[in-house]
């Protein structure tokens, strides 16, 4: 079992760990040391046991808060997944019927004929007006 020397609160400790887990031990020791350094800067000299206890409690408090945030996030994700599933499973909306007025060909032809007659009549009136005016 590899043995590592870690420093926490300016004190060195020899700690054994499983082979390949040295980097986890170093990361954990850095976190604990950061809390210990905070304590030392606020309180000053503290016995090792008390420093380790207080630093451990501070880390536990941070961990509990992180677990609460994680639990809330997981609940929110579960609710969103449930909502998404419900939206995907609901039936498609009924197709909407749109009615478009269709003008029969007879009406279109009649209107074209009326337009042609109106133009012819307007032209006739225009010619009459010009011949009377001369």
N, C-alpha and C positions, 0 to 999 in steps of 0.2 A: 504494500500500500504506500503510495507516494506521500511524502510529508512536505507540507508547504509552510513557510513562515509568512504570516500575515501581520499587518500593523493596524491596530485599531486604537484610536485615541493616543497616539504616540507611544503605544506599548506593543511589543512584539509577542506573538503567540505562535507556537508550532502546532499545526493541525494536520491530521491525516485525512486523506480522501481516497475515493476509488480511482483506479487508473483511468485517465481520459476525462476526469471531471475537475481537473485543476482550474480550468477557466471559469467554471461555475463557482468554485470556492473563492477565486480572486474577485469575481463580480460581487458576490455576497459580502465579502470582506470590505470592498470599497463602499458599498451601500452602508454597512454598519459603521465604518470609519467616518463617513460623511456625517452621520447622526452624532457620533461621538465628538467630532470636531465642533459641531454646533453647540453641544453641551459644554465642552471645555471653554469655548469662547464666551458663553453666557455665565457659567458658574465658576470656572477656573479649575483648580485642582480637585479631582474627584477620585475616590478609591476605585480600582479596576472593576470590582464586582458591581458597584453602584453604577459606574459609567456604562458597563455592558448591559445591565438591566434596563437603565433608562433609554439607551440607544435602541435596544431590542423592542422596548415598548413603543418608542416613536415609530420604528419601522412597522410594527404590528398595526399601529393606528393608521398609517399610510396604506398598508395592505388592505385593511378592512374597508377604508374609504374607496379604494380602487375596486374591490370586490363588489361594493354596493353600486358603483357606477357601471360595472360590467353587468351586474344582474339587471339593472334598469335598461341598459342597452339591449341585452338579450331579450327582455320582455317586449321592448319596442319592436325589435326585429321580428319576433314571433307574431306580434299583432299585425305588422305590415305584411308578413308572408301570408297570414290567414286572410287578410283583406284582399291581397293580390290573387290568392287561390279562389276566393269567392267571386271576384270580378271575372276571372278567366272561366269559371264554371257556369256563370249565369248565361241563360239563353240569349242568342242574338236578338236584337230588337226586330219586331215585325217590319217588313218592308213598307215604306210609306208610298201610298198611291198618289200620284200627281196627275191631275187631269188637265190636259191641254186642249183648248178649243180648236177644233178642226173646221176650217171653212170649206164647205162643199164646193166642188168644182163648178157647179151651176151658179152659185152665188158669185164666185170669182169671175166667171165669164160675164154674168149680168153686170157686175160692177165695171168691168173693162168696157163693155158696150156703152154703159151710161157715161163713163168718162169720155169715150170717143165722141158720143153725141154732144156732150157739154162743150167739148173743144170745138166741134164743128159749129155749134150754135154761137159760141163766143166769137169765132172767126167771121161768121155771117154778120153778126151785129157790128163787129169792127169794120167790115167792108161797107156796110150801110152807112155807118157814121162817117166814114171817109168820103163816100160819094155825095152825101148831103152837105158836107162841109165844103166841097169844092165849088 
